[in-house]
């Protein structure tokens, strides 16, 4: 009986952790950290300042 309760607890605990990780990934903005992405970001900043 105790073994079944422990498995149920561990499965529930891991499921909750996976769901929390998934929601965290969904809520974080995706940032382009490549060199090309940085260049595009800088171009947008400078083009908006010129206008």
Order of alpha helices (4+ residues) and beta strands (2+ residues): alpha-alpha
